[in-house]
Structure formats: C-alpha cells, structure tokens
Amino acid sequence: MKKHFTHFDSPMGTLLAVAADDAITDLHIISGKYVPKIADDWVDSPTLPVFLQLRQELTEYFAGARKNFTVKLAPEGTEFQRAAWRALTQIPFGQTRSYGEQAAAIGKPKAVRAIGAANGRNPIGIVIPCHRVIGANGTLTGYAGGLDKKEFLLKLEGIL
C-alpha cells in the first residue's frame, strides 16, 4: 500500500496529511507530538483527490461553515484504539465528553486511562475530534497538538 503525503497551512499552523489509497491515515499539526517522519517511499501528492477533499472540508470547518467531515478515513491502530477513535466521531460538533463517558461509550467504563492514551495517539486530529474530550471536572487536559490548539478548536466550535 503506497503512502502519499502533503502539507498545508491552517489557522493552527502547518498540517501534515498522509493517505493510503483513497483514505486519510494521518493528519497532524507538525508542531505537535507523535508526528510521523516522512518515509523515503512516500509520495508528495498535493493534488491527490482525497487531499483536495480534506483541504476543502478543513477550510470550511475553520471558516465555521462545516460541522461534520465526510472525507474517507483509515486510521491505523489497535482494535481498542480504533474503537476509541470511532467513539470520538460520535461526539457532536459543539459538545464535549469526559474520558469516562468515552470509555463507557465503547463498553469499557474502567478503561479511562487507556482511553486517554488512545486519544493521545489519535492519528487524525481535528477530523477525529479528540479535542472534544475534557476532564471530568471540565478542565482541558492533554492534546497532542498542544493545549492552546485544543482551546482554539473548542472556541471555534462555541464550547469555550
């Protein structure tokens, strides 16, 4: 499976997008944690259709004109991580959940710390909205892109 990548600017800084076939596998703020290194066999493909769709949807989201993403996603992770990330996609725009609520949503109510770890390794930030998960007491906790970016996204969605 050939991987493609591209970079583009956003209000949060430069983003790195990675795709395999016709689906996004990664979207990272390059100043954040866990940003993958571009492998020698990856192809720089800024006009790949899935990247054009992602760029359009993100542009609309940042402009306040989009609440849901439709771009095809294929995050790579363990079965537990993928379940955690699917639960994130069920949190509506403009709402938050606690880590405990997310754990309960996947049928693992005691797995709060594991949920936090899975969210931290979410490979498709913004689109898979881990920024919508906050501490049980309402505080902003962990975000691989930086807490300032999490705050930015929550303000954009009218939460803060």
MIDOSE-1310 file (N, C-alpha, C; in nm, 2 decimals, decimal comma, always signed):
residues 160
mkkh	+0,09/-0,12/+0,00/+0,00/+0,00/+0,00/+0,09/+0,12/+0,00; +0,08/+0,20/-0,11/+0,16/+0,32/-0,12/+0,11/+0,43/-0,04; +0,19/+0,50/+0,03/+0,15/+0,62/+0,11/+0,18/+0,75/+0,04; +0,09/+0,84/+0,05/+0,10/+0,97/+0,00/+0,10/+1,07/+0,11
fthf	+0,16/+1,19/+0,09/+0,15/+1,29/+0,19/+0,15/+1,43/+0,13; +0,11/+1,53/+0,21/+0,11/+1,67/+0,17/+0,11/+1,75/+0,29; +0,15/+1,87/+0,28/+0,14/+1,97/+0,39/+0,05/+2,08/+0,34; -0,02/+2,14/+0,44/-0,09/+2,26/+0,41/-0,11/+2,35/+0,53
dspm	-0,13/+2,48/+0,51/-0,14/+2,57/+0,62/-0,28/+2,57/+0,67; -0,29/+2,61/+0,80/-0,42/+2,62/+0,86/-0,41/+2,73/+0,97; -0,52/+2,77/+1,03/-0,51/+2,86/+1,14/-0,44/+2,81/+1,26; -0,41/+2,68/+1,26/-0,34/+2,61/+1,37/-0,19/+2,59/+1,34
gtll	-0,15/+2,63/+1,22/-0,01/+2,60/+1,18/-0,02/+2,50/+1,06; +0,10/+2,46/+1,03/+0,11/+2,37/+0,91/+0,07/+2,23/+0,96; -0,01/+2,17/+0,87/-0,06/+2,03/+0,89/+0,01/+1,94/+0,79; +0,03/+1,81/+0,84/+0,08/+1,71/+0,76/-0,04/+1,61/+0,74
avaa	-0,07/+1,58/+0,62/-0,17/+1,48/+0,59/-0,11/+1,36/+0,52; -0,15/+1,24/+0,56/-0,10/+1,12/+0,49/-0,22/+1,04/+0,45; -0,21/+0,97/+0,33/-0,31/+0,89/+0,28/-0,26/+0,76/+0,23; -0,34/+0,66/+0,23/-0,31/+0,53/+0,16/-0,43/+0,51/+0,08
ddai	-0,41/+0,48/-0,05/-0,52/+0,46/-0,14/-0,61/+0,59/-0,14; -0,73/+0,58/-0,11/-0,82/+0,69/-0,12/-0,87/+0,73/+0,02; -0,79/+0,71/+0,13/-0,84/+0,74/+0,26/-0,72/+0,81/+0,34; -0,76/+0,90/+0,43/-0,67/+0,96/+0,52/-0,63/+0,87/+0,63
tdlh	-0,50/+0,85/+0,65/-0,45/+0,77/+0,76/-0,39/+0,86/+0,87; -0,35/+0,98/+0,84/-0,29/+1,07/+0,94/-0,32/+1,21/+0,91; -0,34/+1,29/+1,01/-0,35/+1,44/+1,00/-0,29/+1,49/+1,13; -0,18/+1,56/+1,12/-0,11/+1,61/+1,24/-0,07/+1,76/+1,22
iisg	-0,08/+1,83/+1,33/-0,02/+1,96/+1,34/+0,13/+1,94/+1,36; +0,21/+1,99/+1,26/+0,35/+1,95/+1,26/+0,43/+1,99/+1,39; +0,38/+2,09/+1,46/+0,44/+2,13/+1,58/+0,40/+2,05/+1,70; +0,32/+1,95/+1,68/+0,27/+1,87/+1,79/+0,35/+1,74/+1,82
kyvp	+0,30/+1,66/+1,90/+0,36/+1,53/+1,94/+0,32/+1,42/+1,84; +0,40/+1,32/+1,83/+0,37/+1,20/+1,75/+0,35/+1,22/+1,60; +0,42/+1,32/+1,55/+0,41/+1,34/+1,40/+0,50/+1,24/+1,34; +0,44/+1,17/+1,24/+0,53/+1,07/+1,18/+0,64/+1,13/+1,09
kiad	+0,75/+1,06/+1,08/+0,85/+1,10/+0,99/+0,81/+1,06/+0,85; +0,84/+1,14/+0,75/+0,80/+1,11/+0,61/+0,90/+1,01/+0,56; +0,85/+0,89/+0,53/+0,94/+0,78/+0,48/+0,99/+0,81/+0,34; +1,10/+0,75/+0,30/+1,16/+0,76/+0,17/+1,07/+0,72/+0,06
dwvd	+0,98/+0,62/+0,09/+0,89/+0,57/-0,02/+0,76/+0,64/-0,03; +0,73/+0,74/+0,06/+0,61/+0,82/+0,05/+0,61/+0,91/-0,07; +0,50/+0,94/-0,13/+0,50/+1,03/-0,25/+0,43/+1,16/-0,21; +0,50/+1,27/-0,24/+0,44/+1,40/-0,21/+0,33/+1,42/-0,32
sptl	+0,20/+1,43/-0,28/+0,09/+1,43/-0,38/-0,01/+1,53/-0,34; +0,02/+1,66/-0,35/-0,08/+1,76/-0,30/-0,21/+1,77/-0,38; -0,21/+1,71/-0,50/-0,34/+1,71/-0,57/-0,41/+1,58/-0,57; -0,37/+1,49/-0,48/-0,45/+1,36/-0,47/-0,59/+1,40/-0,43
pvfl	-0,69/+1,34/-0,49/-0,83/+1,38/-0,47/-0,87/+1,38/-0,32; -0,82/+1,28/-0,24/-0,86/+1,28/-0,10/-0,80/+1,39/-0,02; -0,68/+1,44/-0,07/-0,62/+1,56/+0,00/-0,70/+1,68/-0,04; -0,74/+1,69/-0,17/-0,82/+1,81/-0,21/-0,95/+1,82/-0,13
qlrq	-1,01/+1,70/-0,11/-1,14/+1,70/-0,03/-1,11/+1,73/+0,12; -1,00/+1,68/+0,17/-0,97/+1,71/+0,31/-0,94/+1,86/+0,33; -0,86/+1,92/+0,24/-0,83/+2,06/+0,24/-0,96/+2,14/+0,24; -1,05/+2,11/+0,15/-1,18/+2,18/+0,13/-1,26/+2,17/+0,26
elte	-1,27/+2,05/+0,31/-1,35/+2,03/+0,43/-1,29/+2,11/+0,55; -1,16/+2,10/+0,57/-1,09/+2,17/+0,68/-1,11/+2,33/+0,66; -1,10/+2,37/+0,54/-1,12/+2,52/+0,51/-1,26/+2,56/+0,55; -1,36/+2,48/+0,52/-1,50/+2,51/+0,56/-1,51/+2,50/+0,71
yfag	-1,45/+2,40/+0,77/-1,46/+2,39/+0,92/-1,40/+2,51/+0,99; -1,28/+2,55/+0,95/-1,22/+2,66/+1,01/-1,29/+2,79/+0,99; -1,37/+2,80/+0,88/-1,45/+2,92/+0,85/-1,58/+2,91/+0,92; -1,61/+2,81/+0,99/-1,74/+2,79/+1,06/-1,85/+2,75/+0,98
arkn	-1,82/+2,70/+0,86/-1,93/+2,65/+0,76/-1,94/+2,50/+0,76; -1,87/+2,43/+0,83/-1,88/+2,28/+0,83/-1,87/+2,23/+0,97; -1,97/+2,13/+1,00/-1,97/+2,07/+1,14/-1,93/+1,93/+1,13; -1,94/+1,86/+1,02/-1,91/+1,72/+1,00/-1,82/+1,70/+0,89
ftvk	-1,73/+1,60/+0,90/-1,64/+1,57/+0,79/-1,69/+1,44/+0,72; -1,67/+1,44/+0,59/-1,71/+1,32/+0,51/-1,60/+1,25/+0,44; -1,48/+1,31/+0,45/-1,36/+1,25/+0,39/-1,34/+1,11/+0,44; -1,30/+1,02/+0,36/-1,28/+0,88/+0,40/-1,16/+0,87/+0,49
lape	-1,17/+0,80/+0,60/-1,07/+0,78/+0,70/-1,02/+0,64/+0,71; -0,90/+0,61/+0,74/-0,85/+0,48/+0,77/-0,73/+0,49/+0,87; -0,77/+0,53/+0,99/-0,67/+0,54/+1,10/-0,61/+0,40/+1,13; -0,48/+0,39/+1,15/-0,41/+0,27/+1,18/-0,38/+0,26/+1,33
gtef	-0,43/+0,16/+1,40/-0,41/+0,14/+1,54/-0,46/+0,00/+1,58; -0,45/-0,02/+1,71/-0,50/-0,14/+1,77/-0,65/-0,14/+1,76; -0,71/-0,26/+1,79/-0,86/-0,27/+1,79/-0,92/-0,17/+1,90; -0,85/-0,17/+2,02/-0,90/-0,08/+2,12/-0,89/+0,07/+2,08
qraa	-0,78/+0,10/+2,02/-0,76/+0,24/+1,97/-0,87/+0,28/+1,87; -0,89/+0,19/+1,77/-0,99/+0,22/+1,67/-1,13/+0,23/+1,73; -1,16/+0,15/+1,83/-1,29/+0,17/+1,90/-1,30/+0,30/+1,97; -1,19/+0,34/+2,03/-1,19/+0,47/+2,10/-1,21/+0,59/+2,00
wral	-1,14/+0,58/+1,88/-1,15/+0,68/+1,78/-1,28/+0,68/+1,72; -1,35/+0,57/+1,70/-1,48/+0,56/+1,65/-1,58/+0,64/+1,74; -1,56/+0,62/+1,87/-1,64/+0,68/+1,97/-1,62/+0,83/+1,96; -1,50/+0,88/+1,93/-1,48/+1,02/+1,92/-1,56/+1,08/+1,81
tqip	-1,58/+1,01/+1,70/-1,65/+1,06/+1,58/-1,80/+1,07/+1,61; -1,85/+1,01/+1,72/-1,99/+1,02/+1,76/-2,02/+1,14/+1,85; -1,91/+1,21/+1,89/-1,93/+1,33/+1,98/-1,97/+1,45/+1,88; -2,09/+1,50/+1,89/-2,14/+1,61/+1,80/-2,05/+1,73/+1,81
fgqt	-2,05/+1,80/+1,70/-1,98/+1,94/+1,69/-2,04/+2,02/+1,81; -1,96/+2,10/+1,88/-2,01/+2,19/+1,98/-2,04/+2,12/+2,11; -2,00/+1,99/+2,13/-2,03/+1,92/+2,25/-1,90/+1,86/+2,30; -1,89/+1,83/+2,43/-1,78/+1,76/+2,48/-1,82/+1,63/+2,56
rsyg	-1,73/+1,55/+2,59/-1,75/+1,43/+2,67/-1,63/+1,42/+2,76; -1,65/+1,35/+2,87/-1,53/+1,32/+2,96/-1,47/+1,19/+2,91; -1,35/+1,17/+2,96/-1,28/+1,04/+2,92/-1,36/+0,92/+2,98; -1,42/+0,94/+3,09/-1,51/+0,83/+3,15/-1,63/+0,80/+3,06
eqaa	-1,69/+0,91/+3,01/-1,81/+0,89/+2,92/-1,76/+0,82/+2,79; -1,65/+0,86/+2,74/-1,60/+0,79/+2,62/-1,57/+0,65/+2,64; -1,51/+0,62/+2,76/-1,48/+0,48/+2,80/-1,61/+0,40/+2,80; -1,71/+0,46/+2,87/-1,84/+0,39/+2,88/-1,90/+0,37/+2,74
aigk	-1,89/+0,46/+2,65/-1,94/+0,45/+2,52/-1,89/+0,33/+2,44; -1,77/+0,29/+2,47/-1,72/+0,17/+2,40/-1,73/+0,04/+2,48; -1,80/+0,05/+2,59/-1,83/-0,06/+2,68/-1,72/-0,10/+2,77; -1,63/-0,01/+2,80/-1,51/-0,03/+2,88/-1,50/+0,08/+2,99
pkav	-1,60/+0,09/+3,08/-1,61/+0,20/+3,17/-1,49/+0,22/+3,26; -1,41/+0,12/+3,29/-1,30/+0,13/+3,37/-1,17/+0,17/+3,30; -1,18/+0,18/+3,17/-1,06/+0,20/+3,08/-1,03/+0,35/+3,06; -1,05/+0,43/+3,16/-1,04/+0,57/+3,14/-0,90/+0,61/+3,10
raig	-0,80/+0,56/+3,17/-0,66/+0,59/+3,14/-0,62/+0,54/+3,00; -0,67/+0,42/+2,96/-0,64/+0,37/+2,83/-0,71/+0,45/+2,72; -0,83/+0,51/+2,75/-0,89/+0,60/+2,66/-0,81/+0,72/+2,64; -0,76/+0,78/+2,75/-0,67/+0,89/+2,74/-0,55/+0,87/+2,65
aang	-0,49/+0,75/+2,67/-0,37/+0,71/+2,59/-0,41/+0,70/+2,44; -0,52/+0,63/+2,42/-0,57/+0,61/+2,28/-0,59/+0,75/+2,21; -0,66/+0,84/+2,28/-0,69/+0,97/+2,23/-0,56/+1,04/+2,20; -0,46/+1,03/+2,29/-0,33/+1,09/+2,27/-0,26/+1,04/+2,14
rnpi	-0,29/+0,92/+2,10/-0,23/+0,87/+1,98/-0,32/+0,87/+1,86; -0,43/+0,95/+1,87/-0,52/+0,97/+1,76/-0,44/+1,02/+1,64; -0,44/+0,94/+1,53/-0,36/+0,98/+1,41/-0,42/+1,08/+1,32; -0,55/+1,11/+1,34/-0,62/+1,20/+1,25/-0,69/+1,31/+1,33
givi	-0,60/+1,40/+1,39/-0,65/+1,51/+1,47/-0,75/+1,59/+1,40; -0,83/+1,67/+1,47/-0,93/+1,76/+1,42/-1,05/+1,69/+1,36; -1,03/+1,60/+1,26/-1,13/+1,53/+1,19/-1,19/+1,42/+1,28; -1,10/+1,35/+1,35/-1,15/+1,26/+1,46/-1,13/+1,34/+1,58
pchr	-1,24/+1,40/+1,64/-1,23/+1,51/+1,73/-1,19/+1,48/+1,88; -1,07/+1,44/+1,90/-1,03/+1,41/+2,04/-1,02/+1,54/+2,12; -1,02/+1,65/+2,05/-1,03/+1,78/+2,12/-1,16/+1,80/+2,20; -1,26/+1,72/+2,17/-1,39/+1,74/+2,24/-1,39/+1,66/+2,37
viga	-1,29/+1,59/+2,40/-1,28/+1,52/+2,53/-1,20/+1,60/+2,63; -1,27/+1,62/+2,75/-1,21/+1,70/+2,85/-1,22/+1,63/+2,98; -1,15/+1,68/+3,08/-1,15/+1,62/+3,21/-1,29/+1,61/+3,27; -1,31/+1,52/+3,37/-1,44/+1,50/+3,43/-1,49/+1,63/+3,50
ngtl	-1,39/+1,71/+3,55/-1,42/+1,83/+3,62/-1,43/+1,95/+3,52; -1,43/+1,93/+3,39/-1,44/+2,03/+3,29/-1,32/+2,10/+3,25; -1,20/+2,05/+3,30/-1,07/+2,11/+3,26/-1,03/+2,06/+3,13; -0,95/+2,14/+3,06/-0,88/+2,10/+2,94/-0,76/+2,01/+2,98
tgya	-0,76/+1,89/+2,93/-0,64/+1,81/+2,95/-0,59/+1,76/+2,82; -0,46/+1,72/+2,82/-0,39/+1,66/+2,71/-0,44/+1,68/+2,57; -0,36/+1,72/+2,48/-0,38/+1,73/+2,34/-0,25/+1,72/+2,27; -0,23/+1,62/+2,18/-0,10/+1,61/+2,12/-0,06/+1,73/+2,04
ggld	-0,15/+1,81/+1,99/-0,12/+1,93/+1,92/-0,09/+2,05/+2,01; -0,11/+2,03/+2,14/-0,09/+2,14/+2,23/-0,22/+2,19/+2,29; -0,22/+2,22/+2,42/-0,35/+2,27/+2,48/-0,40/+2,40/+2,42; -0,31/+2,48/+2,37/-0,35/+2,60/+2,30/-0,43/+2,57/+2,18
kkef	-0,39/+2,47/+2,11/-0,47/+2,42/+1,99/-0,60/+2,36/+2,02; -0,61/+2,29/+2,13/-0,73/+2,23/+2,18/-0,83/+2,34/+2,22; -0,78/+2,44/+2,29/-0,86/+2,56/+2,32/-0,91/+2,63/+2,20; -0,82/+2,65/+2,10/-0,86/+2,71/+1,97/-0,98/+2,64/+1,91
llkl	-0,97/+2,50/+1,90/-1,08/+2,42/+1,84/-1,21/+2,43/+1,92; -1,20/+2,42/+2,05/-1,32/+2,43/+2,13/-1,38/+2,57/+2,12; -1,31/+2,67/+2,11/-1,36/+2,81/+2,09/-1,43/+2,82/+1,95; -1,36/+2,76/+1,85/-1,42/+2,76/+1,72/-1,55/+2,69/+1,71
egil	-1,57/+2,59/+1,79/-1,70/+2,51/+1,80/-1,80/+2,57/+1,90; -1,76/+2,69/+1,96/-1,85/+2,76/+2,05/-1,86/+2,69/+2,19; -1,77/+2,61/+2,23/-1,77/+2,54/+2,35/-1,71/+2,63/+2,46; -1,61/+2,70/+2,43/-1,55/+2,79/+2,53/-1,58/+2,93/+2,50
